[in-house]
Amino acid sequence: MKQLQKFSKFLSDYTSIVVIAIAVITFFLPSLMGWVNFQLFTDPVANKFTSQSIIIGVIMFSMGLTLTTEDFKILAQRPFDICIGAIAQYLIMPFLAFFITKLLHLPTGIALGLILVGCCPGGVSSNIMSYLCGGDVAFSVGMTTVSTILSPVMTPLMVSLLASGAKITIHGLPMFVSIIETVIVPVAIGFVLNYALGKNKTFKELQKVMPGVAVLGLACVVGGVISSQGSKFFQSGAVIFIAVLLHNGLGYFLGYCAGRLTGMNTAKKRTISIEVGMQNAGLATNLATTTAQFASTPESAIICAVSCVWHSISGTLLAGLFAQYDKMKATHKKTATAK
């Protein structure tokens, strides 16, 4: 068990390196992670349940093992924070995408795709990043759930407003069921186990292994994204990459600012930063390839796919920076105390 804990700590300390290494390898050998996208079955509301769904469920379970009743009590003291997060998400990213399209004078197809990404809800990956960087997991899951519930109304509304009346349709029930299957149920199981067995010595030892499991899971998820979308990453031209980089990076920054302006603590500021900056670009890619108005401009799907890849990589890097900052701060404090 001690060896597993050491390996878990190593993975946690070098999360970004591990994930990016898998991403680079998969880019050149996409078949290596093809299994992640293997469809296992279709659920009652027509969601495709893949190997990735299982992996995400395991990661969410590991998050649930860290949650206590105190976390939910703190969240209950400021439930308005989730509303602030959802509002920030549906204001910052859509309008930011719109202004970037104007600033860079993006062609219509690319502009449509970027706006579509901006108008999508937060993705499950943001929950993972929040967990790895010492964010507020309960807050993160709450934000993802609320933004997903709002998406059938807000995403089409914002796209129509900002993308010259472009029309898309989102079916809310399948998305919400997917969130229940891959996020809420695994987190709830982990929380219940932690509540029941939290004082058990063996259970505590097992908990120390779970961050490493989450990192390996995240590496597989990113590898799966690269496997399916990576071929489009460097075939899209510099302007698409610049647009995605600006949109994502400024989203992180403005999300953090929103948390700071509303008096959130450090964990919540990190969480809202990641939740706002990381969108469900996988959903955007799917919409861009299945909605007639977007499918007629292939560039729309390409920028969505590039966003899907980049958000996973940048989120890992940002989570790593936050975690490294905490480590340096702890070391500095320990040194100062020793003196």
N, C-alpha and C positions, 0 to 999 in steps of 0.2 A: 504493500500500500504506500509506503514511504517513497518508493521509486516512482510510482504513478503520480504522487503529489509533486515530486520534484519536476517530473516531465510536464505536468500541468502548469506549474509555475513558469517553467521555461517558455512554454507556448504562450502564456499570458503576457510575459515580459516582452516577447518578440512577435506579438500578434500580426502587426503590419508586415513584417518581413516574411513570416510564414505564408500569409494570405497572398501577398504580391508574388512570392516565389511560385505558388501554385498557379496563380493567374498567368504568369509569364510562360510557365511550362505548358499549361493548357492552351495558350494561344498558338504555340507551335505544334502541339499534339492534342488537338481538340477531342479526338476520340477517347482520350484518357479519362475525361470527366463526362462522357456522353451518357453514362449510366445514371447520372443525377437527374436527367430529364426523362428517364424512362417512365412511361405511364403505367401505373399499377391497376387502377380502376377508375370508374367515373361515379361520383356520388349522386344521391337522389336529385340534386338541383343542377346536374350536368357539369360540375367542376371536375377537371381532370386531376386526379390524385396521383402525384408522381413520387419518385424517390426523394426529390427535394422537399416535398411536403412532410415526409417522415423525418428528414434531417432537421427541418425548421421546428417540427414538433418536439424533437429531442432537445434542441437548444432552448426552446421556450420552457420546457420542463425543468431544465437546469436553472433557468432564471427563477422559476417558481420556488425552487428549493432555497432561494436566498430571501424570499419575501416573508415578512412577519406581520402580525396584526398591527404592530406599531406603524408600519409603512402605510397601511390603509387608513389608520387614524390620522396620520399627518396629511394624507391626501384629502380626507374628509374635512379637515380644518380649512382647506382652501380649494374647494371643488371648482371655483371660478377659474383656477389656473388652466384646467383642461379646456374651458371655453376660450380663454385667451390664446391657448396654443392652436386650437382649431381655426379661430379667426385669423391669427397670424399666418397660418399655413395657406388659407384661401385668399389672403390679401397680398402677402409678400411675394410668393412664387409666381402667381399668374401675372401680376402687374410688372414684376421684375422681368419676366420673359418678354412681355410686350415691349418694355422700354429697351431691352437688349436688341430685339429685332429691329427697332427703329435706329438705335445707335450704330449697329453694324450694317444697316441697310440690307438685311438678309432677304434672299429671294423668297417668294411666296411659300413654296413647299417647305423649306427649312423653317421659316417663321411659324407656319402652322404646327409643325412638329414640336418646336420648342414651347409654344404656348400650350399645347396639349399636355406636355410633360408638367408644366407649371400648374396646370389646373387639376392634376390628379391628386388623390389623397396620399398620405404617407404610407410607406411600405413596411413590411415585416422586418426587413433588414435594419431599419432604424431602431427597432426594439433591441436587436442584437448589439448594435454599436453602443447604445445607451448602457446596456449591461456591462460591456467590456471596459467602458471608460469611467465607471463609477457614477453613472447618471442615476436618475430616479426611475426604476423599472416600472413601478405601478403607474406613475405618471405617463411614461412612454406608451404602455399598453392602453391606457385610457385615451390618450390622444389619437393613437392609431385607430381605435375602435370608433371614436366619435367622428373623425374625419372620413372614415369608410362609410359610416351610416349616412353622413351628409352628402357623400359623393354622387349618388344618383341624381341629386338636384343641383348641387353646386358645380360639379365638373361640366355638365352640358351648358349650364347657365353662364359660367365664366368663359368657356370656349366660344360660345355664341357672341358674348359681349366683346371679347378681345380679338377674335379671329374673323372679323368681317362676316359675322352671321353664320359661320360654319356650324353644322348640326351633327351631333353624335348622340347615341343612346346608350345608357349604362343600366344594366339590370342589377338592381341593388341586392336582391335576395342571395344570388350566388356568391357575391363578394362578401356579404355579411356571414353567410354560412362558412365560407372559407376561413374567415377570421376566427370564428368559433372553433372550427376544427383544428387549425394549426397554431392558434395563439391562446385563446381563452381557456379551452379545456386542458391543454398541457400545463399552462401556468397554474391553473386551479389545482390540478393534481399535485404538482410540486409544492404549492403553498400548503395544502392539506397535510402532506407528508411531513413538511417542516414543522407544522403546528403540532402534529402528533408525536413526532420523533426527534424534535429539535434538541432535546437534552440528552439523547442517546449518544454515547461515545463513538460507537462504530459509524453511526449516521453522520456525525460531525466530521469524522475522518473522510467519509465518502464525499461530503460536500466540497472538500478541498480539491477534489479531482475534477469537479464539474466545469470550472472555468476552461480547463484544457479541452474538455469535450466540446464546449461551445466554440472554441477557436477552430478546432478541426472541422466542426460542422459548418462554420462560417466559410472556411477555406473551400469546402466542397460546394457550398452554395455559389460562391463567386466563381469557382471552376465551372460549375454548370452554366452560369450566365455567359462566361467566356466561350464555352463550348458551343453554345447556340447562337451567340451574337457577336463573338470576337472578330469574325472575318470582316465585319463592317467597320471595325474600329479605326483602321488606318486607310480605309478606302473612301473616306467621306470628304476629304479636303480639310484644309486648316481652319476655314471659317466655322465649320460645324464644331470642331473641337474647341475653338476659342469661345464660341457661344455657350457651349455646355459647361466649360470651365468657369466662365463668368457667372452663369446662372446658379450653378451649384455652390461655388465659393461665396458669392454674395448672399445666397440663401442661408448658409451657415452663420455668416457674420450678422445679418439682420435678425435672424432668429435669436441669436444670443443677445443682441441689443434689446429685442422685445422682452426677453426674460429679465434683463437688467432693469429696464424701464418700469416693469410691473412688480419689482421687488422680490423676484424669485431667488431661492438659495442657489448655491453653486451647482448642486446635482441637477436641479430643474433647469437652470440656464443651459447647461450642457445638453440636457435632453431636448429642450425646445429648439436649440440650435440644430441638432441632428435631425429631429423630426421635421423641421421646416426645410432644411437643405436637401434632405433625401426624399425624393418623391417615389411613388410607385411607377417607375419608368417601364416596368414589365407590362403593367396594365396599359400604359400609353402606347407601347410597341404593338400590343395586341389590337388596340382600338385603331391605330394608324394603318394596320394591315387589313382590317376587316370593315372599316367604315368607308363607303364609296368615295366620299369627298376627299378623304385623306389618301386612300389607296391610289387615286389618280395622280398623286404627286409622290413618287417613291422616296424622295428626299425626306419627307415627313417621317416615314418609318425608320430611315437610317439615323436621323438625329435622336429619335426615341431610343433606338438600340444602343447608340453610343452613350446616351445618358444612363441607360440601364447598366452598362459596364462601368462607366466612370463613377457613378454614385456609390457603387459597391467598393471600389478601390479607394476613393477619397474619404468615404465614411470610415473605412478601416484605418487610414492614415490619421484622420482627426481623432478617432478614439484612442489610437496609439499615442498621439501627442498629449492628450489629456491625461492618460495613464502615466506617461513618462514624467509629466509635470508633477503629478502627485508623488511619484517615487522620489524625484529630486527634492521636493519640498520636505518629505519625510526624512530623507537623508540629512538635509541641511538642519532640520530641527533636532535630529538625534545628535549631530555634531555639536550644535550650539549648547545642548543640554549637557553633553560630556565635558564641555569646557567649564 
